[in-house]
Amino acid sequence: MTQTQKRARFSILAATLLVLAALLALIPTASVAYADIASGNTYGNVAAVQARLSTLGYYKSTVDGKWGNGTLSAVKRFQTDNGLKADGVVGSGTASKLKVKLPITGGITKGKTDFNVAAVQARLKTYGYYTGTVDGKWGNGTLRSVLKYQSDRGMTVDGVVGNGTASKLGITLSTTAKSGGITKGKTAANVKAVQNALKSAGYYKSTVDGSWGRRTMCAVMHFQSDCGLTVDGVVGSGTEKKLGINLSANGGGSSGTGTGTTTNISDSDLNLLARCVYGESRGEPYNGQVAVAAVVLNRVKSSKFPNTISGVIYQRGAFTAVDDGQINLTPNQSAYNAARDALNGWDPTGGCLYYYNPATATSSWIWSLTVHIKIGKHNFAL
């Protein structure tokens, strides 16, 4: 190869490399979220910002405490709409507009004791904000749910459960350690009766051992919250009645099935109500299953509906389970327990006559109803 040929070959190679470099420059690179929170991208800080942006309609993803492009874009849109510099940085001005008090540390003003944390978790779980186990342990899941609750209620978002947040939640915090109990005594028989009843209702997951501890207290508090009772972890007459058990001051408590004894109800009506519960709400939280049965019974009492269980359930177009044949499935024990609990007076809905899944509801008029409580995937309304 001559020198001239070598120079020509080198020129072609150099030109080719220049073209490739130009083409590579035209290929868009993946966007990276560089902007952040002035006081640090800690879990609490990011979750608080996401919670507020979610409440205000700017952020559509999960509140997960992780800064990313979705959070960055939401911050910029919020800044633009509020006359702030759209730089994606959450400084004091943006935080103030968001009503977020940074930095977020989270906690409970009267202490992160098992009792206080369990009370907060129980109420937030009843309201649909907390999805974890009521275990009395403070963690990111509890902090996230507190932040979202404060945000949705228009409170200052700081992650701290003080008197204002506690009052909204309907709980009384304690500056001293509490462990709950049984007014008639923490005898082994009484504790076993309570544990059996809570286990039957789906609140207690541990071994029925007759030993009172944090897990039993937490289960009691979760149950009390769902039933609209005072959340104090103490099994007094009201909690005892809701559990459907008879405890004894001398320790001779008995649990039966944990759901009380149903009277003035035929086996066929009980079976039909259980089939309705199973067809309409299997897979839902236990109190949500009781709530479905309670709606049926509330309709029986209402002048707007038929006055029998079968009449209500088989009313045309009333229940999806009837329309699609799931009413004929064999109910499990949980469905029977829920039916019995409702028949014995437990109504988690507070008198509601309707319920629906907002993700699947097709009826337009259902949206005009006033929603009183959300349990699991169902809204319960009047």
Sequence and secondary structure as in RCSB ss.txt:
>XXXX:A:sequence
MTQTQKRARFSILAATLLVLAALLALIPTASVAYADIASGNTYGNVAAVQARLSTLGYYKSTVDGKWGNGTLSAV
KRFQTDNGLKADGVVGSGTASKLKVKLPITGGITKGKTDFNVAAVQARLKTYGYYTGTVDGKWGNGTLRSVLKYQ
SDRGMTVDGVVGNGTASKLGITLSTTAKSGGITKGKTAANVKAVQNALKSAGYYKSTVDGSWGRRTMCAVMHFQS
DCGLTVDGVVGSGTEKKLGINLSANGGGSSGTGTGTTTNISDSDLNLLARCVYGESRGEPYNGQVAVAAVVLNRV
KSSKFPNTISGVIYQRGAFTAVDDGQINLTPNQSAYNAARDALNGWDPTGGCLYYYNPATATSSWIWSLTVHIKI
GKHNFAL
>XXXX:A:secstr
  HHHHHHHHHHHHHHHHHHHHHHHHS         BTT   HHHHHHHHHHHHHTTS  S   S   HHHHHHH
HHHHHHTTS  SS B HHHHHHHTB SS   EETT   HHHHHHHHHHHHHTTS  S   S   HHHHHHHHHHH
HHTT  B SEE HHHHHHHT    SS    EETT   HHHHHHHHHHHHHTT   S   S   HHHHHHHHHHHH
HHT   SSEE HHHHHHHT B  TTS  B TTSS    S  HHHHHHHHHHHHHHHTTS HHHHHHHHHHHHHHH
HSTTS SSHHHHHTSTTS HHHHTTGGGS   HHHHHHHHHHHTT  TTSS  EEE TTT   SGGGGS EEEEE
TTEEEE 
